[in-house]
Amino acid sequence: MLVTGKSPDKVAACATCHGLDLGRMDATPSISGRLPRCVLRQRYELQAGIRTFQNAALMKAAVDKRSVDDMISIAAYLTAHEP
């Protein structure tokens, strides 16, 4: 639900920017098949302002509204999703 765009809180889903297959889309990197620890670390770094890149503000807005449980669910989904 969170990744595919049907999240109840109306926050932009991962697929909005990363594409339906969660692969590379325009300047947005692929996120499918990522290790859970990488997904969670990147979330922390975005929230803390450590991680900066061209679209960091868009990502920060998305991850700031996610709970730790949400991010664990997202990380598990991405790991299981083949690139």
C-alpha positions as CSV (number, residue, x, y, z in Angstrom):
1,M,0.0,0.0,0.0
2,L,2.7,2.5,1.0
3,V,4.9,1.8,-2.0
4,T,2.2,1.5,-4.7
5,G,0.4,4.7,-3.9
6,K,-2.7,3.6,-1.9
7,S,-1.5,4.9,1.4
8,P,-4.3,6.5,3.5
9,D,-2.2,9.5,4.5
10,K,-2.0,10.7,0.8
11,V,1.8,11.1,0.9
12,A,3.4,10.6,-2.5
13,A,4.2,6.9,-2.8
14,C,7.6,5.5,-3.9
15,A,6.2,4.6,-7.3
16,T,5.3,8.2,-8.1
17,C,8.9,9.1,-8.5
18,H,10.7,5.8,-8.9
19,G,8.2,4.3,-11.4
20,L,5.8,1.5,-11.2
21,D,8.6,-1.1,-11.4
22,L,10.6,1.0,-8.9
23,G,13.5,1.0,-11.3
24,R,15.4,4.0,-12.6
25,M,13.1,6.8,-13.9
26,D,14.6,10.0,-15.3
27,A,17.0,11.2,-12.7
28,T,15.5,9.1,-9.9
29,P,17.5,5.9,-9.0
30,S,16.2,2.4,-8.8
31,I,15.1,1.3,-5.4
32,S,13.9,-2.2,-6.1
33,G,16.1,-5.0,-4.5
34,R,17.7,-2.6,-2.0
35,L,18.9,-4.0,1.3
36,P,16.7,-3.1,4.2
37,R,19.5,-1.6,6.2
38,C,20.3,0.7,3.2
39,V,16.7,1.9,3.0
40,L,16.5,2.6,6.7
41,R,19.9,4.3,6.8
42,Q,19.0,6.6,3.9
43,R,15.7,7.5,5.7
44,Y,17.6,8.5,8.8
45,E,20.2,10.4,6.8
46,L,17.4,12.3,5.0
47,Q,15.5,13.2,8.2
48,A,18.8,14.3,9.9
49,G,19.8,16.4,6.9
50,I,23.0,14.4,6.3
51,R,22.0,13.1,2.9
52,T,21.7,15.8,0.3
53,F,21.1,15.5,-3.5
54,Q,19.1,17.2,-6.2
55,N,15.7,15.9,-5.1
56,A,16.5,15.5,-1.4
57,A,13.7,18.0,-0.4
58,L,11.1,15.8,-2.1
59,M,12.4,12.7,-0.5
60,K,12.7,14.4,2.9
61,A,9.0,15.4,2.8
62,A,8.0,11.9,2.0
63,V,10.1,10.1,4.7
64,D,9.3,12.7,7.4
65,K,5.7,11.6,7.3
66,R,6.5,7.9,7.6
67,S,6.8,6.0,10.9
68,V,9.6,3.6,11.6
69,D,7.1,0.8,11.1
70,D,6.2,2.2,7.7
71,M,9.8,2.3,6.7
72,I,10.5,-1.2,7.9
73,S,7.5,-2.4,5.8
74,I,8.8,-0.4,2.8
75,A,12.3,-1.8,3.2
76,A,10.9,-5.4,3.4
77,Y,8.8,-4.8,0.2
78,L,11.8,-3.3,-1.7
79,T,14.1,-6.2,-0.7
80,A,11.6,-8.7,-2.1
81,H,10.9,-6.7,-5.3
82,E,13.4,-7.8,-8.0
83,P,15.2,-5.1,-9.8
